[in-house]
Structures are given as C-alpha cells and as structure tokens.
Amino acid sequence: MDWLILLIAVCFILTALKFYKDSEQIKSNRETIINYAFYKAILDSFVERAYEVIHKDKLFIYSLEATRPKDEEFNEVTKEFLQLVEKLMGPRLVKIYVEVYGSRDTFLFNLAEYFNSKYENDEIRKTSMDNMMNQELEVPEDKQNVTT
C-alpha cells in the first residue's frame, strides 16, 4: 500500500513539473511574439553588418561588372555569410534565434533568403547593368553619318 501512495505522489510531481515546463514555454513564446520587433531589429543589425562584409570582400566586383557569380561560388558565398552572421551573433544569441524560428534549419533558411534577395536588389549591380545597356544602345556618331 505504501508503494501505491509513493507511485501516485511521483506521478503527481512529474505531472506538476511537466505542466510548469509547458506553461514556461507558452510564456516564452508569448514574450517572443510580443517583442518580435525587438528581436527583428537586433537580427537585422547583425545581418546587415555581415552582408556589408561579404559583399565588399566577395561580391562587389560582380556588382561593378554587372554580372553574377557562378552558382557554386554563390552558394559558397552564401555559406560564408551564414557563418559570419553566426560568428557575429555568438552562440547565446544564435540559440535564442533558433528557438524563435523553431529550428536551426528554418533560421538559416531565412538568413539565406535575406542574403539572396538583398543581392538580387543590389543597387550598384542594377546601376552598372543600366549603364552597360545604355552604352550598347547608343550609336556612335561616326556610324550615324554612314547611314544618312
């Protein structure tokens, strides 16, 4: 009979601990949602800094030439970007953001998507492409005189 009371007490304690842990997780999730703008602002600052470094070191020449790196090279640069973001953030912040996003894969996927869209909207590259297009469309004066 004593072992039955002990078993019921242990079950009760385990249930109470699980309930407490679940309520703490719900509270943490609620705080994350409420403070989303705060989390986003912090992440944006690290991501922007990492993008500036990677763009300057690895992609700037492509922007000036209005070209795009080969897919393998771009994938490698994307990996370097992800590693740099993690290095800048540090393990504690990475752990927090992995929790915010639900998994490491989701967190890294969102960072990679940010990097890709930021590169696609690169103003230097767009300006260089526009300049190249305008130069190709302009007909030199000596060729205009030949046709008239």
Phi and psi in radians as a Rosetta constraint file:
Dihedral C 1 N 2 CA 2 C 2 CIRCULARHARMONIC -1.121 0.35
Dihedral N 2 CA 2 C 2 N 3 CIRCULARHARMONIC -0.668 0.35
Dihedral C 2 N 3 CA 3 C 3 CIRCULARHARMONIC -1.177 0.35
Dihedral N 3 CA 3 C 3 N 4 CIRCULARHARMONIC -0.533 0.35
Dihedral C 3 N 4 CA 4 C 4 CIRCULARHARMONIC -1.194 0.35
Dihedral N 4 CA 4 C 4 N 5 CIRCULARHARMONIC -0.732 0.35
Dihedral C 4 N 5 CA 5 C 5 CIRCULARHARMONIC -1.133 0.35
Dihedral N 5 CA 5 C 5 N 6 CIRCULARHARMONIC -0.717 0.35
Dihedral C 5 N 6 CA 6 C 6 CIRCULARHARMONIC -1.112 0.35
Dihedral N 6 CA 6 C 6 N 7 CIRCULARHARMONIC -0.739 0.35
Dihedral C 6 N 7 CA 7 C 7 CIRCULARHARMONIC -1.112 0.35
Dihedral N 7 CA 7 C 7 N 8 CIRCULARHARMONIC -0.748 0.35
Dihedral C 7 N 8 CA 8 C 8 CIRCULARHARMONIC -1.120 0.35
Dihedral N 8 CA 8 C 8 N 9 CIRCULARHARMONIC -0.722 0.35
Dihedral C 8 N 9 CA 9 C 9 CIRCULARHARMONIC -1.116 0.35
Dihedral N 9 CA 9 C 9 N 10 CIRCULARHARMONIC -0.751 0.35
Dihedral C 9 N 10 CA 10 C 10 CIRCULARHARMONIC -1.105 0.35
Dihedral N 10 CA 10 C 10 N 11 CIRCULARHARMONIC -0.769 0.35
Dihedral C 10 N 11 CA 11 C 11 CIRCULARHARMONIC -1.067 0.35
Dihedral N 11 CA 11 C 11 N 12 CIRCULARHARMONIC -0.734 0.35
Dihedral C 11 N 12 CA 12 C 12 CIRCULARHARMONIC -1.097 0.35
Dihedral N 12 CA 12 C 12 N 13 CIRCULARHARMONIC -0.777 0.35
Dihedral C 12 N 13 CA 13 C 13 CIRCULARHARMONIC -1.129 0.35
Dihedral N 13 CA 13 C 13 N 14 CIRCULARHARMONIC -0.770 0.35
Dihedral C 13 N 14 CA 14 C 14 CIRCULARHARMONIC -1.095 0.35
Dihedral N 14 CA 14 C 14 N 15 CIRCULARHARMONIC -0.706 0.35
Dihedral C 14 N 15 CA 15 C 15 CIRCULARHARMONIC -1.126 0.35
Dihedral N 15 CA 15 C 15 N 16 CIRCULARHARMONIC -0.738 0.35
Dihedral C 15 N 16 CA 16 C 16 CIRCULARHARMONIC -1.119 0.35
Dihedral N 16 CA 16 C 16 N 17 CIRCULARHARMONIC -0.724 0.35
Dihedral C 16 N 17 CA 17 C 17 CIRCULARHARMONIC -1.112 0.35
Dihedral N 17 CA 17 C 17 N 18 CIRCULARHARMONIC -0.738 0.35
Dihedral C 17 N 18 CA 18 C 18 CIRCULARHARMONIC -1.122 0.35
Dihedral N 18 CA 18 C 18 N 19 CIRCULARHARMONIC -0.737 0.35
Dihedral C 18 N 19 CA 19 C 19 CIRCULARHARMONIC -1.070 0.35
Dihedral N 19 CA 19 C 19 N 20 CIRCULARHARMONIC -0.752 0.35
Dihedral C 19 N 20 CA 20 C 20 CIRCULARHARMONIC -1.099 0.35
Dihedral N 20 CA 20 C 20 N 21 CIRCULARHARMONIC -0.792 0.35
Dihedral C 20 N 21 CA 21 C 21 CIRCULARHARMONIC -1.091 0.35
Dihedral N 21 CA 21 C 21 N 22 CIRCULARHARMONIC -0.768 0.35
Dihedral C 21 N 22 CA 22 C 22 CIRCULARHARMONIC -1.097 0.35
Dihedral N 22 CA 22 C 22 N 23 CIRCULARHARMONIC -0.710 0.35
Dihedral C 22 N 23 CA 23 C 23 CIRCULARHARMONIC -1.183 0.35
Dihedral N 23 CA 23 C 23 N 24 CIRCULARHARMONIC -0.611 0.35
Dihedral C 23 N 24 CA 24 C 24 CIRCULARHARMONIC -1.153 0.35
Dihedral N 24 CA 24 C 24 N 25 CIRCULARHARMONIC -0.690 0.35
Dihedral C 24 N 25 CA 25 C 25 CIRCULARHARMONIC -1.142 0.35
Dihedral N 25 CA 25 C 25 N 26 CIRCULARHARMONIC -0.723 0.35
Dihedral C 25 N 26 CA 26 C 26 CIRCULARHARMONIC -1.101 0.35
Dihedral N 26 CA 26 C 26 N 27 CIRCULARHARMONIC -0.747 0.35
Dihedral C 26 N 27 CA 27 C 27 CIRCULARHARMONIC -1.091 0.35
Dihedral N 27 CA 27 C 27 N 28 CIRCULARHARMONIC -0.743 0.35
Dihedral C 27 N 28 CA 28 C 28 CIRCULARHARMONIC -1.113 0.35
Dihedral N 28 CA 28 C 28 N 29 CIRCULARHARMONIC -0.757 0.35
Dihedral C 28 N 29 CA 29 C 29 CIRCULARHARMONIC -1.092 0.35
Dihedral N 29 CA 29 C 29 N 30 CIRCULARHARMONIC -0.714 0.35
Dihedral C 29 N 30 CA 30 C 30 CIRCULARHARMONIC -1.110 0.35
Dihedral N 30 CA 30 C 30 N 31 CIRCULARHARMONIC -0.748 0.35
Dihedral C 30 N 31 CA 31 C 31 CIRCULARHARMONIC -1.118 0.35
Dihedral N 31 CA 31 C 31 N 32 CIRCULARHARMONIC -0.657 0.35
Dihedral C 31 N 32 CA 32 C 32 CIRCULARHARMONIC -1.099 0.35
Dihedral N 32 CA 32 C 32 N 33 CIRCULARHARMONIC -0.771 0.35
Dihedral C 32 N 33 CA 33 C 33 CIRCULARHARMONIC -1.146 0.35
Dihedral N 33 CA 33 C 33 N 34 CIRCULARHARMONIC -0.765 0.35
Dihedral C 33 N 34 CA 34 C 34 CIRCULARHARMONIC -1.112 0.35
Dihedral N 34 CA 34 C 34 N 35 CIRCULARHARMONIC -0.681 0.35
Dihedral C 34 N 35 CA 35 C 35 CIRCULARHARMONIC -1.726 0.35
Dihedral N 35 CA 35 C 35 N 36 CIRCULARHARMONIC 0.430 0.35
Dihedral C 35 N 36 CA 36 C 36 CIRCULARHARMONIC -0.995 0.35
Dihedral N 36 CA 36 C 36 N 37 CIRCULARHARMONIC -0.763 0.35
Dihedral C 36 N 37 CA 37 C 37 CIRCULARHARMONIC -1.051 0.35
Dihedral N 37 CA 37 C 37 N 38 CIRCULARHARMONIC -0.672 0.35
Dihedral C 37 N 38 CA 38 C 38 CIRCULARHARMONIC -1.114 0.35
Dihedral N 38 CA 38 C 38 N 39 CIRCULARHARMONIC -0.843 0.35
Dihedral C 38 N 39 CA 39 C 39 CIRCULARHARMONIC -1.072 0.35
Dihedral N 39 CA 39 C 39 N 40 CIRCULARHARMONIC -0.730 0.35
Dihedral C 39 N 40 CA 40 C 40 CIRCULARHARMONIC -1.134 0.35
Dihedral N 40 CA 40 C 40 N 41 CIRCULARHARMONIC -0.721 0.35
Dihedral C 40 N 41 CA 41 C 41 CIRCULARHARMONIC -1.096 0.35
Dihedral N 41 CA 41 C 41 N 42 CIRCULARHARMONIC -0.729 0.35
Dihedral C 41 N 42 CA 42 C 42 CIRCULARHARMONIC -1.137 0.35
Dihedral N 42 CA 42 C 42 N 43 CIRCULARHARMONIC -0.824 0.35
Dihedral C 42 N 43 CA 43 C 43 CIRCULARHARMONIC -1.086 0.35
Dihedral N 43 CA 43 C 43 N 44 CIRCULARHARMONIC -0.741 0.35
Dihedral C 43 N 44 CA 44 C 44 CIRCULARHARMONIC -1.022 0.35
Dihedral N 44 CA 44 C 44 N 45 CIRCULARHARMONIC -0.677 0.35
Dihedral C 44 N 45 CA 45 C 45 CIRCULARHARMONIC -1.147 0.35
Dihedral N 45 CA 45 C 45 N 46 CIRCULARHARMONIC -0.716 0.35
Dihedral C 45 N 46 CA 46 C 46 CIRCULARHARMONIC -1.195 0.35
Dihedral N 46 CA 46 C 46 N 47 CIRCULARHARMONIC -0.724 0.35
Dihedral C 46 N 47 CA 47 C 47 CIRCULARHARMONIC -1.164 0.35
Dihedral N 47 CA 47 C 47 N 48 CIRCULARHARMONIC -0.736 0.35
Dihedral C 47 N 48 CA 48 C 48 CIRCULARHARMONIC -1.081 0.35
Dihedral N 48 CA 48 C 48 N 49 CIRCULARHARMONIC -0.777 0.35
Dihedral C 48 N 49 CA 49 C 49 CIRCULARHARMONIC -1.093 0.35
Dihedral N 49 CA 49 C 49 N 50 CIRCULARHARMONIC -0.767 0.35
Dihedral C 49 N 50 CA 50 C 50 CIRCULARHARMONIC -1.134 0.35
Dihedral N 50 CA 50 C 50 N 51 CIRCULARHARMONIC -0.699 0.35
Dihedral C 50 N 51 CA 51 C 51 CIRCULARHARMONIC -1.105 0.35
Dihedral N 51 CA 51 C 51 N 52 CIRCULARHARMONIC -0.748 0.35
Dihedral C 51 N 52 CA 52 C 52 CIRCULARHARMONIC -1.034 0.35
Dihedral N 52 CA 52 C 52 N 53 CIRCULARHARMONIC -0.755 0.35
Dihedral C 52 N 53 CA 53 C 53 CIRCULARHARMONIC -1.148 0.35
Dihedral N 53 CA 53 C 53 N 54 CIRCULARHARMONIC -0.858 0.35
Dihedral C 53 N 54 CA 54 C 54 CIRCULARHARMONIC -1.145 0.35
Dihedral N 54 CA 54 C 54 N 55 CIRCULARHARMONIC -0.725 0.35
Dihedral C 54 N 55 CA 55 C 55 CIRCULARHARMONIC -1.103 0.35
Dihedral N 55 CA 55 C 55 N 56 CIRCULARHARMONIC -0.792 0.35
Dihedral C 55 N 56 CA 56 C 56 CIRCULARHARMONIC -1.112 0.35
Dihedral N 56 CA 56 C 56 N 57 CIRCULARHARMONIC -0.755 0.35
Dihedral C 56 N 57 CA 57 C 57 CIRCULARHARMONIC -1.415 0.35
Dihedral N 57 CA 57 C 57 N 58 CIRCULARHARMONIC -0.597 0.35
Dihedral C 57 N 58 CA 58 C 58 CIRCULARHARMONIC -2.058 0.35
Dihedral N 58 CA 58 C 58 N 59 CIRCULARHARMONIC -0.505 0.35
Dihedral C 58 N 59 CA 59 C 59 CIRCULARHARMONIC -2.027 0.35
Dihedral N 59 CA 59 C 59 N 60 CIRCULARHARMONIC -0.221 0.35
Dihedral C 59 N 60 CA 60 C 60 CIRCULARHARMONIC -1.036 0.35
Dihedral N 60 CA 60 C 60 N 61 CIRCULARHARMONIC -0.711 0.35
Dihedral C 60 N 61 CA 61 C 61 CIRCULARHARMONIC -1.090 0.35
Dihedral N 61 CA 61 C 61 N 62 CIRCULARHARMONIC -0.635 0.35
Dihedral C 61 N 62 CA 62 C 62 CIRCULARHARMONIC -1.185 0.35
Dihedral N 62 CA 62 C 62 N 63 CIRCULARHARMONIC -0.628 0.35
Dihedral C 62 N 63 CA 63 C 63 CIRCULARHARMONIC -1.117 0.35
Dihedral N 63 CA 63 C 63 N 64 CIRCULARHARMONIC -0.766 0.35
Dihedral C 63 N 64 CA 64 C 64 CIRCULARHARMONIC -1.135 0.35
Dihedral N 64 CA 64 C 64 N 65 CIRCULARHARMONIC -0.640 0.35
Dihedral C 64 N 65 CA 65 C 65 CIRCULARHARMONIC -1.486 0.35
Dihedral N 65 CA 65 C 65 N 66 CIRCULARHARMONIC -0.045 0.35
Dihedral C 65 N 66 CA 66 C 66 CIRCULARHARMONIC 1.010 0.35
Dihedral N 66 CA 66 C 66 N 67 CIRCULARHARMONIC 0.691 0.35
Dihedral C 66 N 67 CA 67 C 67 CIRCULARHARMONIC -2.144 0.35
Dihedral N 67 CA 67 C 67 N 68 CIRCULARHARMONIC 3.122 0.35
Dihedral C 67 N 68 CA 68 C 68 CIRCULARHARMONIC -2.224 0.35
Dihedral N 68 CA 68 C 68 N 69 CIRCULARHARMONIC 2.462 0.35
Dihedral C 68 N 69 CA 69 C 69 CIRCULARHARMONIC -1.157 0.35
Dihedral N 69 CA 69 C 69 N 70 CIRCULARHARMONIC 2.789 0.35
Dihedral C 69 N 70 CA 70 C 70 CIRCULARHARMONIC -1.064 0.35
Dihedral N 70 CA 70 C 70 N 71 CIRCULARHARMONIC 2.716 0.35
Dihedral C 70 N 71 CA 71 C 71 CIRCULARHARMONIC -0.996 0.35
Dihedral N 71 CA 71 C 71 N 72 CIRCULARHARMONIC -0.741 0.35
Dihedral C 71 N 72 CA 72 C 72 CIRCULARHARMONIC -1.090 0.35
Dihedral N 72 CA 72 C 72 N 73 CIRCULARHARMONIC -0.754 0.35
Dihedral C 72 N 73 CA 73 C 73 CIRCULARHARMONIC -1.179 0.35
Dihedral N 73 CA 73 C 73 N 74 CIRCULARHARMONIC -0.694 0.35
Dihedral C 73 N 74 CA 74 C 74 CIRCULARHARMONIC -1.143 0.35
Dihedral N 74 CA 74 C 74 N 75 CIRCULARHARMONIC -0.682 0.35
Dihedral C 74 N 75 CA 75 C 75 CIRCULARHARMONIC -1.099 0.35
Dihedral N 75 CA 75 C 75 N 76 CIRCULARHARMONIC -0.686 0.35
Dihedral C 75 N 76 CA 76 C 76 CIRCULARHARMONIC -1.145 0.35
Dihedral N 76 CA 76 C 76 N 77 CIRCULARHARMONIC -0.721 0.35
Dihedral C 76 N 77 CA 77 C 77 CIRCULARHARMONIC -1.145 0.35
Dihedral N 77 CA 77 C 77 N 78 CIRCULARHARMONIC -0.670 0.35
Dihedral C 77 N 78 CA 78 C 78 CIRCULARHARMONIC -1.072 0.35
Dihedral N 78 CA 78 C 78 N 79 CIRCULARHARMONIC -0.746 0.35
Dihedral C 78 N 79 CA 79 C 79 CIRCULARHARMONIC -1.087 0.35
Dihedral N 79 CA 79 C 79 N 80 CIRCULARHARMONIC -0.723 0.35
Dihedral C 79 N 80 CA 80 C 80 CIRCULARHARMONIC -1.099 0.35
Dihedral N 80 CA 80 C 80 N 81 CIRCULARHARMONIC -0.673 0.35
Dihedral C 80 N 81 CA 81 C 81 CIRCULARHARMONIC -1.069 0.35
Dihedral N 81 CA 81 C 81 N 82 CIRCULARHARMONIC -0.821 0.35
Dihedral C 81 N 82 CA 82 C 82 CIRCULARHARMONIC -1.069 0.35
Dihedral N 82 CA 82 C 82 N 83 CIRCULARHARMONIC -0.731 0.35
Dihedral C 82 N 83 CA 83 C 83 CIRCULARHARMONIC -1.141 0.35
Dihedral N 83 CA 83 C 83 N 84 CIRCULARHARMONIC -0.681 0.35
Dihedral C 83 N 84 CA 84 C 84 CIRCULARHARMONIC -1.179 0.35
Dihedral N 84 CA 84 C 84 N 85 CIRCULARHARMONIC -0.708 0.35
Dihedral C 84 N 85 CA 85 C 85 CIRCULARHARMONIC -1.038 0.35
Dihedral N 85 CA 85 C 85 N 86 CIRCULARHARMONIC -0.813 0.35
Dihedral C 85 N 86 CA 86 C 86 CIRCULARHARMONIC -1.098 0.35
Dihedral N 86 CA 86 C 86 N 87 CIRCULARHARMONIC -0.687 0.35
Dihedral C 86 N 87 CA 87 C 87 CIRCULARHARMONIC -1.154 0.35
Dihedral N 87 CA 87 C 87 N 88 CIRCULARHARMONIC -0.742 0.35
Dihedral C 87 N 88 CA 88 C 88 CIRCULARHARMONIC -1.139 0.35
Dihedral N 88 CA 88 C 88 N 89 CIRCULARHARMONIC -0.664 0.35
Dihedral C 88 N 89 CA 89 C 89 CIRCULARHARMONIC -1.298 0.35
Dihedral N 89 CA 89 C 89 N 90 CIRCULARHARMONIC -0.642 0.35
Dihedral C 89 N 90 CA 90 C 90 CIRCULARHARMONIC 1.507 0.35
Dihedral N 90 CA 90 C 90 N 91 CIRCULARHARMONIC 2.785 0.35
Dihedral C 90 N 91 CA 91 C 91 CIRCULARHARMONIC -1.112 0.35
Dihedral N 91 CA 91 C 91 N 92 CIRCULARHARMONIC -0.587 0.35
Dihedral C 91 N 92 CA 92 C 92 CIRCULARHARMONIC -1.171 0.35
Dihedral N 92 CA 92 C 92 N 93 CIRCULARHARMONIC -0.831 0.35
Dihedral C 92 N 93 CA 93 C 93 CIRCULARHARMONIC -1.177 0.35
Dihedral N 93 CA 93 C 93 N 94 CIRCULARHARMONIC -0.658 0.35
Dihedral C 93 N 94 CA 94 C 94 CIRCULARHARMONIC -1.037 0.35
Dihedral N 94 CA 94 C 94 N 95 CIRCULARHARMONIC -0.766 0.35
Dihedral C 94 N 95 CA 95 C 95 CIRCULARHARMONIC -1.064 0.35
Dihedral N 95 CA 95 C 95 N 96 CIRCULARHARMONIC -0.727 0.35
Dihedral C 95 N 96 CA 96 C 96 CIRCULARHARMONIC -1.104 0.35
Dihedral N 96 CA 96 C 96 N 97 CIRCULARHARMONIC -0.796 0.35
Dihedral C 96 N 97 CA 97 C 97 CIRCULARHARMONIC -1.241 0.35
Dihedral N 97 CA 97 C 97 N 98 CIRCULARHARMONIC -0.558 0.35
Dihedral C 97 N 98 CA 98 C 98 CIRCULARHARMONIC -1.091 0.35
Dihedral N 98 CA 98 C 98 N 99 CIRCULARHARMONIC -0.693 0.35
Dihedral C 98 N 99 CA 99 C 99 CIRCULARHARMONIC -1.166 0.35
Dihedral N 99 CA 99 C 99 N 100 CIRCULARHARMONIC -0.699 0.35
Dihedral C 99 N 100 CA 100 C 100 CIRCULARHARMONIC -1.082 0.35
Dihedral N 100 CA 100 C 100 N 101 CIRCULARHARMONIC -0.780 0.35
Dihedral C 100 N 101 CA 101 C 101 CIRCULARHARMONIC -1.448 0.35
Dihedral N 101 CA 101 C 101 N 102 CIRCULARHARMONIC -0.224 0.35
Dihedral C 101 N 102 CA 102 C 102 CIRCULARHARMONIC 1.729 0.35
Dihedral N 102 CA 102 C 102 N 103 CIRCULARHARMONIC -0.521 0.35
Dihedral C 102 N 103 CA 103 C 103 CIRCULARHARMONIC -2.791 0.35
Dihedral N 103 CA 103 C 103 N 104 CIRCULARHARMONIC 2.810 0.35
Dihedral C 103 N 104 CA 104 C 104 CIRCULARHARMONIC -1.134 0.35
Dihedral N 104 CA 104 C 104 N 105 CIRCULARHARMONIC -0.723 0.35
Dihedral C 104 N 105 CA 105 C 105 CIRCULARHARMONIC -1.058 0.35
Dihedral N 105 CA 105 C 105 N 106 CIRCULARHARMONIC -0.747 0.35
Dihedral C 105 N 106 CA 106 C 106 CIRCULARHARMONIC -1.153 0.35
Dihedral N 106 CA 106 C 106 N 107 CIRCULARHARMONIC -0.732 0.35
Dihedral C 106 N 107 CA 107 C 107 CIRCULARHARMONIC -1.052 0.35
Dihedral N 107 CA 107 C 107 N 108 CIRCULARHARMONIC -0.869 0.35
Dihedral C 107 N 108 CA 108 C 108 CIRCULARHARMONIC -1.156 0.35
Dihedral N 108 CA 108 C 108 N 109 CIRCULARHARMONIC -0.634 0.35
Dihedral C 108 N 109 CA 109 C 109 CIRCULARHARMONIC -1.062 0.35
Dihedral N 109 CA 109 C 109 N 110 CIRCULARHARMONIC -0.780 0.35
Dihedral C 109 N 110 CA 110 C 110 CIRCULARHARMONIC -1.124 0.35
Dihedral N 110 CA 110 C 110 N 111 CIRCULARHARMONIC -0.678 0.35
Dihedral C 110 N 111 CA 111 C 111 CIRCULARHARMONIC -1.128 0.35
Dihedral N 111 CA 111 C 111 N 112 CIRCULARHARMONIC -0.755 0.35
Dihedral C 111 N 112 CA 112 C 112 CIRCULARHARMONIC -1.131 0.35
Dihedral N 112 CA 112 C 112 N 113 CIRCULARHARMONIC -0.681 0.35
Dihedral C 112 N 113 CA 113 C 113 CIRCULARHARMONIC -1.123 0.35
Dihedral N 113 CA 113 C 113 N 114 CIRCULARHARMONIC -0.689 0.35
Dihedral C 113 N 114 CA 114 C 114 CIRCULARHARMONIC -1.049 0.35
Dihedral N 114 CA 114 C 114 N 115 CIRCULARHARMONIC -0.834 0.35
Dihedral C 114 N 115 CA 115 C 115 CIRCULARHARMONIC -1.052 0.35
Dihedral N 115 CA 115 C 115 N 116 CIRCULARHARMONIC -0.821 0.35
Dihedral C 115 N 116 CA 116 C 116 CIRCULARHARMONIC -1.087 0.35
Dihedral N 116 CA 116 C 116 N 117 CIRCULARHARMONIC -0.792 0.35
Dihedral C 116 N 117 CA 117 C 117 CIRCULARHARMONIC -1.208 0.35
Dihedral N 117 CA 117 C 117 N 118 CIRCULARHARMONIC -0.625 0.35
Dihedral C 117 N 118 CA 118 C 118 CIRCULARHARMONIC -1.112 0.35
Dihedral N 118 CA 118 C 118 N 119 CIRCULARHARMONIC -0.729 0.35
Dihedral C 118 N 119 CA 119 C 119 CIRCULARHARMONIC -1.192 0.35
Dihedral N 119 CA 119 C 119 N 120 CIRCULARHARMONIC -0.697 0.35
Dihedral C 119 N 120 CA 120 C 120 CIRCULARHARMONIC -1.100 0.35
Dihedral N 120 CA 120 C 120 N 121 CIRCULARHARMONIC -0.512 0.35
Dihedral C 120 N 121 CA 121 C 121 CIRCULARHARMONIC -1.749 0.35
Dihedral N 121 CA 121 C 121 N 122 CIRCULARHARMONIC 0.402 0.35
Dihedral C 121 N 122 CA 122 C 122 CIRCULARHARMONIC -1.115 0.35
Dihedral N 122 CA 122 C 122 N 123 CIRCULARHARMONIC 2.038 0.35
Dihedral C 122 N 123 CA 123 C 123 CIRCULARHARMONIC -1.174 0.35
Dihedral N 123 CA 123 C 123 N 124 CIRCULARHARMONIC -0.643 0.35
Dihedral C 123 N 124 CA 124 C 124 CIRCULARHARMONIC -1.095 0.35
Dihedral N 124 CA 124 C 124 N 125 CIRCULARHARMONIC -0.780 0.35
Dihedral C 124 N 125 CA 125 C 125 CIRCULARHARMONIC -1.100 0.35
Dihedral N 125 CA 125 C 125 N 126 CIRCULARHARMONIC -0.760 0.35
Dihedral C 125 N 126 CA 126 C 126 CIRCULARHARMONIC -1.103 0.35
Dihedral N 126 CA 126 C 126 N 127 CIRCULARHARMONIC -0.751 0.35
Dihedral C 126 N 127 CA 127 C 127 CIRCULARHARMONIC -1.108 0.35
Dihedral N 127 CA 127 C 127 N 128 CIRCULARHARMONIC -0.754 0.35
Dihedral C 127 N 128 CA 128 C 128 CIRCULARHARMONIC -1.095 0.35
Dihedral N 128 CA 128 C 128 N 129 CIRCULARHARMONIC -0.721 0.35
Dihedral C 128 N 129 CA 129 C 129 CIRCULARHARMONIC -1.127 0.35
Dihedral N 129 CA 129 C 129 N 130 CIRCULARHARMONIC -0.742 0.35
Dihedral C 129 N 130 CA 130 C 130 CIRCULARHARMONIC -1.083 0.35
Dihedral N 130 CA 130 C 130 N 131 CIRCULARHARMONIC -0.752 0.35
Dihedral C 130 N 131 CA 131 C 131 CIRCULARHARMONIC -1.095 0.35
Dihedral N 131 CA 131 C 131 N 132 CIRCULARHARMONIC -0.724 0.35
Dihedral C 131 N 132 CA 132 C 132 CIRCULARHARMONIC -1.130 0.35
Dihedral N 132 CA 132 C 132 N 133 CIRCULARHARMONIC -0.725 0.35
Dihedral C 132 N 133 CA 133 C 133 CIRCULARHARMONIC -1.121 0.35
Dihedral N 133 CA 133 C 133 N 134 CIRCULARHARMONIC -0.751 0.35
Dihedral C 133 N 134 CA 134 C 134 CIRCULARHARMONIC -1.118 0.35
Dihedral N 134 CA 134 C 134 N 135 CIRCULARHARMONIC -0.682 0.35
Dihedral C 134 N 135 CA 135 C 135 CIRCULARHARMONIC -1.141 0.35
Dihedral N 135 CA 135 C 135 N 136 CIRCULARHARMONIC -0.659 0.35
Dihedral C 135 N 136 CA 136 C 136 CIRCULARHARMONIC -1.231 0.35
Dihedral N 136 CA 136 C 136 N 137 CIRCULARHARMONIC -0.553 0.35
Dihedral C 136 N 137 CA 137 C 137 CIRCULARHARMONIC -1.397 0.35
Dihedral N 137 CA 137 C 137 N 138 CIRCULARHARMONIC -0.434 0.35
Dihedral C 137 N 138 CA 138 C 138 CIRCULARHARMONIC -1.279 0.35
Dihedral N 138 CA 138 C 138 N 139 CIRCULARHARMONIC 2.307 0.35
Dihedral C 138 N 139 CA 139 C 139 CIRCULARHARMONIC -1.724 0.35
Dihedral N 139 CA 139 C 139 N 140 CIRCULARHARMONIC 2.207 0.35
Dihedral C 139 N 140 CA 140 C 140 CIRCULARHARMONIC -1.077 0.35
Dihedral N 140 CA 140 C 140 N 141 CIRCULARHARMONIC 2.641 0.35
Dihedral C 140 N 141 CA 141 C 141 CIRCULARHARMONIC -1.089 0.35
Dihedral N 141 CA 141 C 141 N 142 CIRCULARHARMONIC -0.644 0.35
Dihedral C 141 N 142 CA 142 C 142 CIRCULARHARMONIC -1.153 0.35
Dihedral N 142 CA 142 C 142 N 143 CIRCULARHARMONIC -0.510 0.35
Dihedral C 142 N 143 CA 143 C 143 CIRCULARHARMONIC -1.364 0.35
Dihedral N 143 CA 143 C 143 N 144 CIRCULARHARMONIC -0.496 0.35
Dihedral C 143 N 144 CA 144 C 144 CIRCULARHARMONIC -1.194 0.35
Dihedral N 144 CA 144 C 144 N 145 CIRCULARHARMONIC -0.690 0.35
Dihedral C 144 N 145 CA 145 C 145 CIRCULARHARMONIC -1.168 0.35
Dihedral N 145 CA 145 C 145 N 146 CIRCULARHARMONIC -0.537 0.35
Dihedral C 145 N 146 CA 146 C 146 CIRCULARHARMONIC -1.183 0.35
Dihedral N 146 CA 146 C 146 N 147 CIRCULARHARMONIC -0.684 0.35
Dihedral C 146 N 147 CA 147 C 147 CIRCULARHARMONIC -1.364 0.35
Dihedral N 147 CA 147 C 147 N 148 CIRCULARHARMONIC -0.375 0.35
